[in-house]
Amino acid sequence: MKSFSIKTTLFFLLVFAGGKVLAQDYDLDSLKRVAENEKNADTVRLLAMATFVDNTYATDEKTVFYTNEIGRMAALGIKKSKKGTKLYKTYAGYMAIYYNNKCHLIQKSGDPRVFIYLDKAMRYSKEAGNEADYYYLLINKGGMYARLNKFKQAQECYFRALYFFEVTDKKDDFGIAFSYINISTLYNWQSDHRTSLFYLKKALHYLNKDSVDNMDYTIQKITCLTNMGSDYIFLNEFKKARKYLKAALWVEKKNELDLFSGVLYSKIGLTYRGEKNAKEAFRYFQKGYEMASDETTLAYTAINLGQAYLEEKNYSKALEFGNEGLKNSESTDKDLRESAYNLLYEANKGVGQYKLAVEYLEKAKTLGDSINSIENTKELKNQREKYLYEKKAIQLKLDAAQKNAAKNKILFGLLITLLVFLFAGSFLYVLYRNRQRTITYEKNELNQRLLRSQMNPHFLFNSLNAIYNYMDKNQPEEAGRYLTSFAKMVRSILENSREENVVLSKELSWLHNYMKLQQLRFESPFTYTIDVDPEIVPELTLVPPMLVQPFVENAIEHGFSADRETNSLGVSYRKNGDILEIAVFDTGSGFQKKNLENEQRQSLALSITEERLRLLTSKYKKKANFRIESQPEKGTRIFFSVPFQTLA
């Protein structure tokens, strides 16, 4: 089986007032009570939510909910606080937590937003003044590159972090250890186990340097000891391997953890198999499999157990565990998937299924070629040499900087004096300009609210009329269903009418409810779709409320017909630079624009929309517009372009 090491997990951030608090044991129920009590200050609730998430390491519903709440509350806090203040930095720290944890939740799905989220988390860490957290996030980014076999980019991230922790911030022993563990993993993947051990021993030195007793140190120590045991297995030094693996198991039991127990028992089984002690090896393989608690561990332990059955020529059991290993490695680990293919190749060959055996052999070879390449191996060596050279260069620059410190202080004093005079000269002008902007903003917002209120009565009238029709036809159940949906709609309208912008997630919820409400009203059946660009974060993206509503209503009211086989409606949201592009399209009857303008209600919707977009253009100094494309019997398409705005 190929080298399998514990991949260092995403490092969770917990940022308070510019410092990092490592995970501890908390009463999760108490944290939930604090987080959900709206009488508490926002910063207190955010602290409780972040601590809860930091101590669960899970993707359960509550963790996902609190992660989104952290993002929402922190974004609102940033908008209300002045940049550079202590309060702003606190909220920026929580935004970093939000984006890092969002990345953690989607990392295994192959979602392309992982790098977008990590870059945003890094930006907010800098704004929060948490420089160390910025470099922990950089290591997380390296881990993402490594999962894509982009070892050059991964190594660059790791060594940049190491520069900071070794040269700039010499007190952070944990940061140095965390960097070394991640660097070693790359060499382990390339089967360079001596170099991997070199970095792991350095990491263990820093982890043992301080008598710190918390979850982060414990997990990284277990990771370090486990991977050292793994490297010694592949160097056929089985007693040394068993020593480090049992040490890792002891640390786990001491701290009442079982995160890696399945892997550890299975690896100890490998040391006994290397010493030809099949009975003891099988016992540890079986125990490791029984203790597996996640897909990756289940895949690893199943493959090792299947290999043990293969050596006993028990091909049916080997196939059973080989297939289980393959199933659980599909979305987790390429190395494990290759090992599963090799096991299934041998087992199928043993039962005479040669055609299937060849298929698995080809899959194993293809996957192996993509994981190991000469180019990657050379690149790791080049990056290491570059690091050693640049580390010396940085130290020389730091020494030179200390010698010039006295001169810099004098220059700095002169610069401050000059800035004071410049600030005094520009203060009154800035004050006057801001006052004018405030007056203009308030005028525009007042106009926006007035225009939105003009659009709501039309929908209310149609909905009330529909309820009356159900009651008139003696259909109380339908009337009740419609009335419930209608009540939710009225609440949304009242809330949205007070806002200039709403988050896209709220608008999407409103739009779904509106579509379902219309489906209840009309006898002509229709389907609808709502599509959102993956680069858009709905919980943080702002949109003008109910902008598409009159056009969606027009398509349903006037475009659809019971005689038509398919009536469909779609709404899409796309990010194009600093512009949000919204499209509404239907397969209805279409129209000529002059006919649209002749109808009073539709003409009113057009004029209101044009006025709203004109005011948006005036406020944000970016062109906001829309256009209509329609042909009789071929449907209608409406395209909006508005400034792309976010909570943060």
Sequence and secondary structure as in RCSB ss.txt:
>XXXX:A:sequence
MKSFSIKTTLFFLLVFAGGKVLAQDYDLDSLKRVAENEKNADTVRLLAMATFVDNTYATDEKTVFYTNEIGRMAA
LGIKKSKKGTKLYKTYAGYMAIYYNNKCHLIQKSGDPRVFIYLDKAMRYSKEAGNEADYYYLLINKGGMYARLNK
FKQAQECYFRALYFFEVTDKKDDFGIAFSYINISTLYNWQSDHRTSLFYLKKALHYLNKDSVDNMDYTIQKITCL
TNMGSDYIFLNEFKKARKYLKAALWVEKKNELDLFSGVLYSKIGLTYRGEKNAKEAFRYFQKGYEMASDETTLAY
TAINLGQAYLEEKNYSKALEFGNEGLKNSESTDKDLRESAYNLLYEANKGVGQYKLAVEYLEKAKTLGDSINSIE
NTKELKNQREKYLYEKKAIQLKLDAAQKNAAKNKILFGLLITLLVFLFAGSFLYVLYRNRQRTITYEKNELNQRL
LRSQMNPHFLFNSLNAIYNYMDKNQPEEAGRYLTSFAKMVRSILENSREENVVLSKELSWLHNYMKLQQLRFESP
FTYTIDVDPEIVPELTLVPPMLVQPFVENAIEHGFSADRETNSLGVSYRKNGDILEIAVFDTGSGFQKKNLENEQ
RQSLALSITEERLRLLTSKYKKKANFRIESQPEKGTRIFFSVPFQTLA
>XXXX:A:secstr
              EETTEE       HHHHHHHHT TTS HHHHHHHHHHHHHTT S  HHHHHHHHHHHHHHH
HHHHHS TTSHHHHHHHHHHHHHHHHHHHHHGGGT THHHHHHHHHHHHHHHTT HHHHHHHHHHHHHHHHHTT 
HHHHHHHHHHHHHIIIII TT HHHHHHHHHHHHHHHHHTT HHHHHHHHHHHHHHHHHS   SHHHHHHHHHHH
HHHHHHHHHTT HHHHHHHHHHHHHHHHHTT  SSHHHHHHHHHHHHHHTT HHHHHHHHHHHHHH  SHHHHHH
HHHHHHHHHHHTT HHHHHHHHHHHHHHHTTT HHHHHHHHHHHHHHHHHTT HHHHHHHHHHHHHHHHHH  HH
HHHHHHHHHHHHHHHHHHHHHHHHHHHHTHHHHHHHHHHHHHHHHHHHHHHHHHHHHHHHHHHHHHHHHHHHHHH
HHHHHHHHHHHHHHHHHHHHHHTT HHHHHHHHHHHHHHHHHHHHHTT S EEHHHHHHHHHHHHHHHHHH SS 
 EEEEEE TT  TTTEEE TTSSHHHHHHIIIII  TTSS  EEEEEEEEETTEEEEEEEE S    HHHHHHSH
HHHHHHHHHHHHHHHHHHHHSS  EEEEEEETTTEEEEEEEEE EE  
